[in-house]
Amino acid sequence: MAAAQESGTVMRFITYLVLSACLLCAASVSAQQRDYFLPQPAVQKYVVILAGAAIEERYKKQIESWALRLHDVLTEDYRYEADQIVLLMDQADPSDARVYGSSRAENIGNALQGLKEVVNPGDQLFIFLLGHGTSDEEAAKFVIRGRDITAREVAAMLETFSEQDIVLVNAASASYPFCAFLSGAGRVIVSATRTAAEKYDTMFAEFFIAALADHTGDRDKNRRVSIWEAFRFASQKVESWYADQNRIPTEHAVLDDNGDGIFSDDPGPSADDGMLAQIAYLDLISGEFTGDENSTTADSAIIRNLTAQMRELERSVFLLRSRKANLPVESYQKEMEVLLIDLARITRKLNNMTASAGD
């Protein structure tokens, strides 16, 4: 009898393991099948900027400058509204309307919870961590006023955004152990450092923001800057900065966007990482003609739809390029030809409409 009971217990445990594995596989497949970073007019984008604490006065001012500059780039160059940006920072002028509140742990949690209540499936969330990080055998942390926030805490917060696409750029020192907790499907995770040993002040934020400003990092001349383009721009500028200073680099940026937790310092179309980063943009879909105050509501709707079509075709081109190695040459060329012809047609139509509005 005892043997039979033991056998039944073992079988139930095995059944539990099999069912759990099936559920995990199903969840993984479901996550992989979802389309990420869709350029649709209905998709809303939100940015959270976390400015951390620092002991040294010089670096305090640097963190503040980065945070405020990023906010200004988003509002001026990318036309974000105030309710699309949450800037948390302690060391700023309390009367500065750009600052949403303190960057203490409880405020970070409250801010993300507030966003969770307004976002819809398919919306996109961009999070920037500017400052210092620490890590040891017990935890990886982002240094803020009061109790530091851990990677595990942030990971738990991000789990509530399972229906949204996430980009997280941790430009802090010792950011790699922190970022290693955050990889997942539909997420682009950028770390300013590639090991826990890289624990000194970083310059990555300086050049990542510079890539976004005025769309300076636009490599393919589509008048937008993808997260991949900003990453490449910043990485190269950081390398040059250390060379100009005659210093050995103490930071090497890495990126993971396939959810495997393995970061790459050279992501791209033919690499394991880089596919999502190439289709993730901070740019919004505007319905306005630049400098044209007489455009109608109908004009705005048309330009928004054309812009969305153009960006969807660009997205398809990037995704097809990432699959090139797995496709027959003839099939790849045929698919690419169709996409490029459609893209040229839509782009021409959009440019003609914009030009006629400016006449």
C-alpha positions as CSV (number, residue, x, y, z in Angstrom):
1,M,0.0,0.0,0.0
2,A,2.8,2.4,1.0
3,A,4.6,1.6,-2.3
4,A,1.5,2.3,-4.3
5,Q,0.9,5.6,-2.5
6,E,4.5,6.6,-3.1
7,S,4.2,5.6,-6.8
8,G,1.0,7.7,-7.1
9,T,2.8,10.7,-5.5
10,V,5.7,10.4,-7.9
11,M,3.3,10.2,-10.9
12,R,1.4,13.3,-9.8
13,F,4.7,15.2,-9.4
14,I,5.8,14.2,-12.9
15,T,2.5,15.2,-14.3
16,Y,2.8,18.6,-12.5
17,L,6.2,19.1,-14.1
18,V,5.1,18.2,-17.5
19,L,2.0,20.5,-17.3
20,S,4.2,23.3,-16.0
21,A,6.7,22.9,-18.8
22,C,3.8,22.9,-21.3
23,L,2.4,26.1,-19.9
24,L,5.8,27.8,-19.9
25,C,6.3,26.7,-23.5
26,A,2.9,28.0,-24.5
27,A,3.6,31.3,-22.8
28,S,6.9,31.6,-24.5
29,V,5.5,30.9,-27.9
30,S,2.6,33.4,-27.3
31,A,5.2,36.0,-26.3
32,Q,7.3,35.3,-29.4
33,Q,4.3,35.5,-31.7
34,R,3.2,38.9,-30.5
35,D,4.2,41.8,-32.7
36,Y,6.5,44.2,-30.9
37,F,7.0,48.0,-31.3
38,L,4.2,48.5,-33.8
39,P,4.2,51.9,-35.5
40,Q,0.5,52.5,-35.3
41,P,-1.3,55.8,-34.6
42,A,-3.1,54.4,-31.6
43,V,0.1,53.3,-29.9
44,Q,1.0,55.6,-27.0
45,K,4.6,56.1,-25.8
46,Y,5.6,57.0,-22.2
47,V,9.1,57.9,-20.8
48,V,10.3,57.5,-17.2
49,I,13.6,59.3,-16.4
50,L,15.1,58.3,-13.1
51,A,17.9,60.6,-11.9
52,G,19.9,58.9,-9.2
53,A,21.9,60.2,-6.3
54,A,25.7,60.9,-6.2
55,I,28.1,61.9,-3.4
56,E,30.4,64.0,-5.6
57,E,29.0,67.4,-6.4
58,R,30.4,67.4,-9.9
59,Y,28.6,64.1,-10.8
60,K,25.4,65.3,-9.1
61,K,25.2,68.2,-11.5
62,Q,26.1,66.0,-14.4
63,I,23.2,63.6,-13.6
64,E,20.8,66.6,-13.3
65,S,22.0,68.0,-16.6
66,W,21.5,64.7,-18.4
67,A,18.0,64.2,-17.0
68,L,16.8,67.7,-17.8
69,R,18.4,67.6,-21.2
70,L,16.7,64.3,-22.1
71,H,13.4,65.8,-21.0
72,D,13.9,68.8,-23.2
73,V,15.0,66.7,-26.2
74,L,11.8,64.7,-25.9
75,T,9.5,67.7,-25.6
76,E,11.3,69.9,-28.2
77,D,12.6,67.4,-30.8
78,Y,10.1,64.6,-30.4
79,R,7.0,66.6,-29.3
80,Y,6.2,64.7,-26.2
81,E,3.5,66.1,-24.0
82,A,4.1,66.7,-20.3
83,D,1.8,63.8,-19.3
84,Q,3.9,61.4,-21.4
85,I,7.1,62.0,-19.4
86,V,7.8,61.2,-15.7
87,L,11.0,62.7,-14.5
88,L,12.0,61.8,-10.9
89,M,14.9,63.6,-9.4
90,D,16.0,65.0,-6.0
91,Q,18.7,67.5,-6.7
92,A,16.8,69.8,-9.0
93,D,15.1,73.2,-8.4
94,P,11.8,72.2,-6.7
95,S,10.0,74.9,-8.8
96,D,11.1,73.2,-12.0
97,A,7.8,72.0,-13.7
98,R,9.7,69.4,-15.6
99,V,10.4,67.4,-12.4
100,Y,7.5,65.1,-11.4
101,G,8.9,64.3,-8.0
102,S,11.7,62.7,-5.9
103,S,13.4,59.6,-7.2
104,R,13.0,57.7,-4.0
105,A,12.0,54.1,-4.2
106,E,8.4,54.6,-3.2
107,N,7.9,57.3,-5.8
108,I,9.3,55.1,-8.5
109,G,6.9,52.4,-7.6
110,N,4.0,54.9,-7.5
111,A,4.9,56.4,-10.8
112,L,5.0,53.1,-12.6
113,Q,1.8,52.1,-11.0
114,G,0.2,55.3,-12.2
115,L,1.4,54.6,-15.7
116,K,0.1,51.0,-15.5
117,E,-3.4,52.5,-14.9
118,V,-3.4,54.4,-18.2
119,V,-1.4,52.3,-20.7
120,N,-3.1,50.0,-23.2
121,P,-1.9,46.7,-24.8
122,G,0.7,47.5,-27.4
123,D,1.8,50.8,-25.8
124,Q,5.5,51.5,-25.3
125,L,7.4,52.3,-22.2
126,F,10.9,53.8,-22.2
127,I,12.8,53.9,-18.9
128,F,16.2,55.7,-18.4
129,L,18.4,55.3,-15.3
130,L,21.0,58.0,-15.0
131,G,23.5,57.9,-12.1
132,H,25.3,55.3,-10.1
133,G,24.8,51.6,-9.6
134,T,26.2,49.0,-7.2
135,S,26.3,45.3,-7.0
136,D,27.5,42.5,-4.8
137,E,26.7,38.8,-4.3
138,E,23.3,39.7,-2.8
139,A,21.8,42.4,-5.0
140,A,22.3,44.8,-7.9
141,K,21.1,48.3,-7.1
142,F,20.4,51.7,-8.6
143,V,21.6,54.4,-6.2
144,I,18.9,56.9,-5.2
145,R,18.1,59.1,-2.2
146,G,17.1,57.0,0.8
147,R,16.9,53.3,0.3
148,D,18.5,52.2,-3.0
149,I,16.2,50.3,-5.4
150,T,17.2,46.8,-6.4
151,A,17.0,45.1,-9.8
152,R,14.6,42.5,-8.4
153,E,12.2,45.3,-7.4
154,V,12.3,46.9,-10.8
155,A,11.9,43.4,-12.5
156,A,8.8,42.9,-10.4
157,M,7.4,46.3,-11.4
158,L,8.1,45.6,-15.1
159,E,6.2,42.3,-14.9
160,T,3.0,44.3,-14.6
161,F,3.7,45.7,-18.1
162,S,3.5,42.3,-19.8
163,E,1.2,43.7,-22.6
164,Q,3.5,46.7,-23.3
165,D,6.8,46.9,-25.2
166,I,9.7,48.1,-23.0
167,V,13.0,49.8,-23.6
168,L,15.2,50.2,-20.5
169,V,18.5,52.1,-20.8
170,N,20.6,51.8,-17.6
171,A,23.4,54.3,-18.1
172,A,24.7,54.0,-14.6
173,S,27.9,52.5,-13.4
174,A,27.9,48.8,-12.6
175,S,24.7,48.6,-14.6
176,Y,25.2,45.1,-16.1
177,P,24.3,43.0,-13.1
178,F,21.2,45.2,-12.7
179,C,20.2,44.7,-16.3
180,A,20.8,41.0,-16.3
181,F,17.6,40.6,-14.1
182,L,15.4,42.5,-16.6
183,S,15.7,40.6,-19.9
184,G,12.4,39.3,-21.3
185,A,10.3,39.0,-24.4
186,G,9.4,42.3,-26.0
187,R,12.1,44.2,-24.1
188,V,15.2,46.1,-25.3
189,I,17.6,46.3,-22.4
190,V,20.7,48.5,-22.7
191,S,23.5,48.6,-20.2
192,A,26.3,51.1,-20.1
193,T,28.7,48.5,-18.7
194,R,29.3,44.8,-19.6
195,T,30.6,43.5,-16.2
196,A,30.1,44.2,-12.5
197,A,33.8,45.3,-12.4
198,E,33.0,48.4,-14.5
199,K,31.9,50.4,-11.5
200,Y,33.2,53.9,-12.3
201,D,31.4,57.0,-13.5
202,T,30.1,56.5,-17.0
203,M,29.8,58.7,-20.1
204,F,27.3,56.6,-22.0
205,A,24.3,58.8,-21.1
206,E,26.0,61.9,-22.5
207,F,26.3,60.4,-26.0
208,F,23.1,58.4,-26.0
209,I,21.2,61.6,-25.4
210,A,23.3,63.3,-28.0
211,A,22.3,60.6,-30.5
212,L,18.6,61.5,-29.9
213,A,19.0,65.2,-30.0
214,D,18.2,66.6,-33.4
215,H,18.2,63.0,-34.6
216,T,22.0,63.1,-34.8
217,G,22.3,59.4,-34.5
218,D,20.2,58.7,-37.6
219,R,22.4,56.3,-39.6
220,D,19.9,55.2,-42.3
221,K,18.6,58.7,-43.0
222,N,15.0,57.9,-42.4
223,R,14.8,61.0,-40.1
224,R,14.4,58.9,-37.0
225,V,16.8,57.4,-34.5
226,S,16.2,53.8,-33.4
227,I,17.4,52.5,-30.0
228,W,20.0,50.5,-32.0
229,E,21.2,53.6,-33.8
230,A,21.5,55.5,-30.5
231,F,23.3,52.5,-29.0
232,R,25.8,52.3,-31.8
233,F,26.4,56.1,-31.9
234,A,26.9,56.3,-28.1
235,S,29.2,53.2,-28.0
236,Q,31.5,54.7,-30.7
237,K,31.5,58.1,-29.1
238,V,32.4,56.6,-25.7
239,E,35.3,54.8,-27.2
240,S,36.5,58.0,-28.9
241,W,36.1,60.0,-25.7
242,Y,38.4,57.6,-23.7
243,A,40.9,57.7,-26.5
244,D,40.9,61.5,-26.6
245,Q,41.4,61.5,-22.9
246,N,44.3,59.0,-23.2
247,R,42.5,56.8,-20.7
248,I,41.7,53.1,-20.6
249,P,38.0,52.6,-21.2
250,T,36.1,51.6,-18.0
251,E,32.8,51.1,-19.7
252,H,31.6,49.0,-22.6
253,A,27.9,49.2,-23.5
254,V,25.9,46.0,-24.2
255,L,22.4,45.3,-25.3
256,D,19.9,42.4,-25.1
257,D,16.6,42.3,-27.0
258,N,15.9,38.6,-27.6
259,G,15.1,37.8,-24.0
260,D,17.9,35.3,-23.4
261,G,19.8,37.4,-20.8
262,I,23.0,37.2,-22.9
263,F,24.1,40.7,-23.8
264,S,26.0,41.8,-27.0
265,D,28.4,44.7,-27.5
266,D,27.8,44.4,-31.3
267,P,24.1,43.9,-31.9
268,G,22.9,44.0,-35.5
269,P,20.8,42.5,-38.2
270,S,22.9,39.3,-38.4
271,A,23.5,39.0,-34.7
272,D,21.5,37.3,-32.0
273,D,20.6,40.7,-30.5
274,G,19.6,43.9,-32.3
275,M,16.3,43.0,-34.1
276,L,13.9,44.7,-31.7
277,A,16.3,47.6,-31.0
278,Q,16.2,48.4,-34.8
279,I,12.4,48.8,-34.7
280,A,12.1,50.5,-31.4
281,Y,11.9,54.3,-31.7
282,L,11.1,57.1,-29.3
283,D,9.6,59.1,-32.3
284,L,5.9,59.7,-32.2
285,I,3.5,59.7,-35.2
286,S,2.7,63.3,-35.7
287,G,-0.4,64.5,-37.6
288,E,0.9,68.0,-38.2
289,F,2.7,69.5,-41.1
290,T,5.8,71.3,-40.0
291,G,5.2,75.0,-39.9
292,D,1.7,74.7,-41.4
293,E,-1.0,76.2,-39.2
294,N,-3.7,75.8,-41.8
295,S,-3.7,72.0,-42.0
296,T,-7.2,70.5,-41.5
297,T,-8.2,67.6,-39.3
298,A,-8.6,65.6,-42.5
299,D,-5.0,66.5,-43.5
300,S,-3.8,65.4,-40.1
301,A,-5.5,62.1,-40.3
302,I,-4.1,61.4,-43.7
303,I,-0.5,62.3,-42.8
304,R,-0.8,60.2,-39.6
305,N,-2.0,57.2,-41.6
306,L,0.7,57.6,-44.3
307,T,3.4,58.0,-41.7
308,A,2.2,54.8,-40.0
309,Q,2.2,52.9,-43.3
310,M,5.7,54.1,-44.1
311,R,7.0,53.2,-40.7
312,E,5.3,49.8,-40.8
313,L,7.1,49.1,-44.2
314,E,10.4,50.2,-42.7
315,R,9.8,47.9,-39.8
316,S,9.1,45.0,-42.2
317,V,12.4,45.8,-44.1
318,F,14.4,45.6,-40.8
319,L,12.7,42.4,-39.8
320,L,13.3,40.8,-43.2
321,R,16.9,41.7,-43.1
322,S,17.3,40.0,-39.8
323,R,15.9,36.8,-41.4
324,K,18.1,37.0,-44.5
325,A,20.4,34.1,-43.4
326,N,17.5,31.8,-43.0
327,L,15.8,32.5,-46.4
328,P,16.6,31.3,-49.9
329,V,18.3,34.1,-51.8
330,E,15.6,34.4,-54.4
331,S,12.8,34.4,-51.8
332,Y,14.6,37.1,-49.8
333,Q,15.2,39.3,-52.8
334,K,11.6,39.0,-54.0
335,E,10.2,39.9,-50.6
336,M,12.6,42.8,-50.2
337,E,11.8,44.2,-53.7
338,V,8.1,44.3,-52.9
339,L,8.7,46.0,-49.6
340,L,11.0,48.6,-51.1
341,I,8.7,49.4,-54.0
342,D,5.8,49.9,-51.5
343,L,8.0,52.0,-49.2
344,A,9.1,54.2,-52.1
345,R,5.5,54.7,-53.2
346,I,4.2,55.6,-49.7
347,T,7.2,57.9,-49.0
348,R,6.7,59.7,-52.3
349,K,3.0,60.2,-51.5
350,L,3.8,61.5,-48.0
351,N,6.5,63.9,-49.3
352,N,4.3,65.2,-52.0
353,M,1.6,65.9,-49.5
354,T,4.0,67.7,-47.1
355,A,5.5,69.7,-50.0
356,S,2.1,70.9,-51.2
357,A,1.1,71.9,-47.7
358,G,4.2,74.1,-47.4
359,D,3.5,75.9,-50.7
